[in-house]
Amino acid sequence: MSWDELFAHQIFGKFFECELNKNNKLENKYKKIMADIRFHVNSQNIHLKKLWNNLGYDENKELNGQEF
């Protein structure tokens, strides 16, 4: 059972309804942003690994600069 499923459970009534609605809106916005990014990457034929490397990162380094 996910957290959303737990908080939506009938034992809580509608106590968490506002928070769940906010979460759904955020999730939908996140999905749209990711779809937009995916579209631009594909339509412009962007090679993400090359871009990542040009920014000074490689597969052993996260964006925050910490080594794995």
N, C-alpha and C positions, 0 to 999 in steps of 0.2 A: 504494500500500500504506500503510495506517495504521500508527501506532506500535504499537497493540495487535496488529495482524496480524504485524508484524515480530517483536515480542517473543514471540509465540505460535508462530513458525516452528519447524519441526522441527530446524533447525541449533542452536537453543539448548536443545533438549530441554525439560525442565520447569523450567529455571533461573528463569524469571520467572513461574511459575505463581501463586505467592502474591500477587505484586504485581498480576497481571492479575485475580485473583479480588477483591482489594480494590477495584480500579478498577471492576469490574462492579457490586459492591455499592453503591459511591458513585454510579455512573451511574444505577442503579435508584432509589436514594433521591432523587436530583436530579429524575428524571422524575416520581416520585410527588409531590414537593413542587410542581413546576410544574403538574401536573394538578390538585392541590388548589387552588392559587392561581387557575388558570383557572376552575375550578368556582365558587369563591366570587365572583370578579369577574363571571361571567356570571349566577349565580343572584341576586346582589344588585344587578345592573344598575349596576355601578360604572364610571364613565367615567374611564379611567386618565389621559387627557390633562388633564382638569379637576383630578384629584387631584394630578398632577405640577405643574400650574401653581399650585395652592393651597399647595404645599410650597415655592414660590418658584423653581421651575425652569421653563424653557421648552425648545423644541426646539434652542436654541443652547447649552445648558448641561448638563453631565453632573452626576451626583450628587455627585461629588467637588468640584464648584464650578469646574472648569476650563472656560473658554470654548472653543468649537470654532474 
